[in-house]
Amino acid sequence: MTNTAAQDAAMLAAVRLWIKNEFPPSIPAPPPTPVPDPTPIPPVTPPPVSGLPDGSDKAPTGLPQLPTFFKSYPVRPPWQVAGVDYRVGINTGIVLKDPRKGGLPSGVNPFFAGNSSVNISGSNVILDGWDFTGIQLLMGGNAGEHPTNILVRNCLFAGVPGSPAVNMAWNNVGDVTIEYCEIRDKATNEGIINWAPASKISKCTVRYCYIHDNPGDGCDWKLGGQITFLYNFVYNQALGGLSHLDQMVCGDGACDFQPFKVDYNFFLSQAVIAAGNGTQGQSFDGNYHSTAFISRGGSWSKNVYINRTTGPDPSACVTFGLRIETSLIQTGTIWNIQDNYIDDTGGRSPRGFGWMFVRNTHYGPNLGKAVLSGNIDLVTGQKPANWNLTVS
């Protein structure tokens, strides 16, 4: 049946009245429901002051080396990181002096051209603001010298292939502090800092240093003593072509070390390693060369360790990140390995060591312990079980 025009008009009026009553103009349309982000990412910038003793309060002047580094990660450390949130190395505005031209302080021998070196022979010496490019700095390089209380600050070390930046190899140096320095382009198997102290209680402190692009060994701690390594940025260390490289190592033989303190550092490796080359990471067990090696534990904590190296074959790699043998730790003492942030995506050792290579093979006679806790995978934000355990 067909409606008349009057019937259609009446029906249309009724519909309009219903719409007016149901949706009056005084009631706004409801806002759209927000859709939550399915993968929220925490902020990459930490608070200006972390509340932790991260070294930022005494950082050198200038901009950090890699200020946006953590933006590619879902998590980051809650403290200020050396090289990312604050700069390390030589303070800005300092004009470095040339040791070849004289003016070295008392207790320091003049530049010796025969082996391109400067030797600290006396004690209570401060070397501040010197350019040792092409020059090796010696401490106690001559018989009968026993320098101690040495401070090396705001100095540049570069060049001199085959020689350490700072050489203390003669078993006669006391306490030494190296801070706010830059060490680069060193290719040696002796270590960029070659430490062989006068006694097992001699102290070596390295802090706020920018250590980068050294194809040879990193710091080489021999004989023993007390090592403190804080607030440093170490970049592409020991990724060259020399044999048996180590990014950091405690020397062979009957060494006797006080508790280590290796905290709040940034260790970054992200180069392409050539075929047939490779390096060990950080070894605190004397390379298994002597059962008389002993450490009294210490701390390797709140560091950022990143291995993003690549290479054409599995052997062209960083074979492990951190190695400790608990049977070479003094009985009753502990290595605390805590709250580190790790990216080991470059870890591809053919023996499958990975970052954490802490174990007890019963090689030595001791019953020390290593406690690993709070260690976080930067890539996943998780705490892998094999990075968080106790080895005794």
Stockholm file with secondary structure:
# STOCKHOLM 1.0

chainA/1-392         MTNTAAQDAAMLAAVRLWIKNEFPPSIPAPPPTPVPDPTPIPPVTPPPVSGLPDGSDKAPTGLPQLPTFFKSYPVRPPWQVAGVDYRVGINTGIVLKDPRKGGLPSGVNPFFAGNSSVNISGSNVILDGWDFTGIQLLMGGNAGEHPTNILVRNCLFAGVPGSPAVNMAWNNVGDVTIEYCEIRDKATNEGIINWAPASKISKCTVRYCYIHDNPGDGCDWKLGGQITFLYNFVYNQALGGLSHLDQMVCGDGACDFQPFKVDYNFFLSQAVIAAGNGTQGQSFDGNYHSTAFISRGGSWSKNVYINRTTGPDPSACVTFGLRIETSLIQTGTIWNIQDNYIDDTGGRSPRGFGWMFVRNTHYGPNLGKAVLSGNIDLVTGQKPANWNLTVS
#=GR chainA/1-392 SS CCCCHHHHHHHHHHHHHHHHHHSCTTSCCCCCCCCCCSSCCCCSSCCSCCSSCCSGGGCCSSCCSCTTGGGGSSCCCSSCCBTTTBCCSSCTTCCCBCGGGCCCCTTBCCCBTTTTEEEECSSSCEEESBEEETCEEEESCSTTCCCCSEEEESCEEECCTTSCSEEECSSCCCCEEEESCEEESCCCSSCSEEECCSSTTCEEEEESCEEECCCSCCEEECSEEEEEEESCEEESCSCSSSSSEEEEEECSSSCEECCEEEESCEEEECCBCCTTCCEEEEECSGGGCCTTCEECCEEEESCEEEECCBCSSTTSSBCEEEEEEGGGBCTTCEEEEESCEEECTTCCCTTCCEEEEEECCSCSSCCCEEEEESCEETTTCCCCGGGSCEEC
#=GC SS_cons         CCCCHHHHHHHHHHHHHHHHHHSCTTSCCCCCCCCCCSSCCCCSSCCSCCSSCCSGGGCCSSCCSCTTGGGGSSCCCSSCCBTTTBCCSSCTTCCCBCGGGCCCCTTBCCCBTTTTEEEECSSSCEEESBEEETCEEEESCSTTCCCCSEEEESCEEECCTTSCSEEECSSCCCCEEEESCEEESCCCSSCSEEECCSSTTCEEEEESCEEECCCSCCEEECSEEEEEEESCEEESCSCSSSSSEEEEEECSSSCEECCEEEESCEEEECCBCCTTCCEEEEECSGGGCCTTCEECCEEEESCEEEECCBCSSTTSSBCEEEEEEGGGBCTTCEEEEESCEEECTTCCCTTCCEEEEEECCSCSSCCCEEEEESCEETTTCCCCGGGSCEEC
//
